[in-house]
Amino acid sequence: MANEIKAYILMAVEIGKTDLVVAELRKIDAAIRVAVTTGEYDIVVLVEVPSLEALYDLTVDHIHKIPGIADTTTAVVEKMISV
């Protein structure tokens, strides 16, 4: 996609639900990378969608409905820099 939207979705997950949430995230075609992390967020997923509206639909209609996700924060990528 030439003008795709990338975003990081940071998730707080209920205790004991990490594996379940990761399994569900792996089913999402727009998910590029899923990382289990330490700190404030338990899982960070990088997604790529064609539009902001598609990002909204993905988060509201799919990710927010995954059992075990307690809270999310979405950070839209403004610029991706290769190192």
MARGU-163647 format. One record per residue: residue in three letters; x, y negated, z of N, C-alpha, C in turn. Coordinates in pm, whole numbers, plus 50000, padded with zeros to 5 digits. Last residue first. Example, Ala and Ser with C-alpha at 12.3 -4.5 7.8 and 13.67 -1.06 7.14 Angstrom:
REM MARGU-163647
Ser512855022550708513675010650714512904999750787Ala513195056950780512305045050780513205033050780
***
This chain:
REM MARGU-163647
Val516804973651019518104970851081519154980551030Ser513994956350883514864968050883516204964250945Ile511144942651021512524940050983513334952950991Met507954930950957508744942850989510144940650934Lys505724907751088506874909651000507654921851048Glu503434911551236503504900251144504624901851043Val501444936951350502804933851306502744922251206Val499264933451621499414933651475500834929451440Ala498664951951892499594941551848499784943051697Thr496204959952125496634960951986497504949051951Thr495744979852403496144966552358496674968352217Thr493384999052593494264996952479494604982252463Asp492605023352847492705009452803493625008852682Ala492205050752877491615041752976491585027352926Ile491585079552709492185066352692491455056752785Gly490015101852754491295100852823491985087552807Pro488555107352436488505109352581489905108652642Ile488275082852194489065094452234489005095852385Lys487065059452122486185070652155486945083352195His488995041852042488295039152169487385050452213Ile489635053351789490575053851902489865051552035His487115049851633487865062251651488685062451780Asp485815025251629485045037351593485795050451619Val487785006551712486465007251777485765020551752Thr490085011951551490165010951697488805013151762Leu489035013451288489845024251342489865023751495Asp487734988451261486965000951253487735012551315Tyr490014971451282488904970451377488104983451380Leu491374979751054491994981251186490934980751295Ala489584971950858489854986250873490524988951008Glu489814944250893488524950750916488694965850935Leu492414940350811492094938350952490744944650987Ser493364966950581492834953750614492614952650765Pro494504992450539494464982950428494024968750465Val496875003350793495525002650736495504992050626Glu498805021551006498865013750883497495014750816Val500055022551345499065025751242499275016651121Leu501775036651605501905027351494500925031851387Val501045039651947500865045151813501005033951712Val502145048252261502155037552162502015044252026Ile501155057152587501285060952447501285048352362Asp501255043852829501615057952824501875062852682Tyr502395012652954501635020152854502165034352845Glu504125005453162502715001153166501845009053070Gly506295034153169505985020153197504485017653196Thr507155054652886507065052153029506705037453049Thr505435071652612506375062252671506225061652823Val505125088552316504775089252457505855081252530Ala504185077251999505255078352098504655078852237Val503505083451668502935083851802504085086051899Arg503245068551347504085073751455503295073351586Ile501025064551182502335067251123503255073851225Ala497655069151137498705069251238500025073451174Ala495765072750943496425059650948497555059051050Asp494685098050997495555096150881496345083150886Ile494515113651299494185101051232495185098551120Lys495385135251441494355137651340494025125151258Arg496985125451639497645132151525496675135151412Leu495165117851831495805107551749496475113451626Glu494595142551949493545135351876494135124551785Ala497045148652069496455157951971495395150951887Val497265127052248498225128552138497655137652031Val495155133352424495115121052346496065121952227Leu496085157652532494795157152462494735144852372Asp498455149352658498505159152548497225159052466Thr497395131052857498315126852751498325136452633Lys495865135853079495185135852949496105132752832Gly496965132653332496705146153285496095147153146Ile495515101453395496475111653439496035125453391Glu494535082753107494215088853236495215099853268Val496635058452956495945071352948495695076453090Ala496905029452773496985034952908496105047352907Met498505021852468497415028352541497805032252683Leu498845001052191499435005252318498315010252407Ile499315001251862498235002351959498835008752084Tyr500694980651625500994989751735499804989451829Ala500024978851276499774974451414500234985251510Lys500004966550945500564975851044500274970051181Ile498264964650650498364959050784498934969950874Glu499464962550310498914969650424499114961850554Asn499904954750046499544944850147498914951250269Ala500614978649909501434966749899501144956650010Met500835011850000500005000050000500884987650000
***
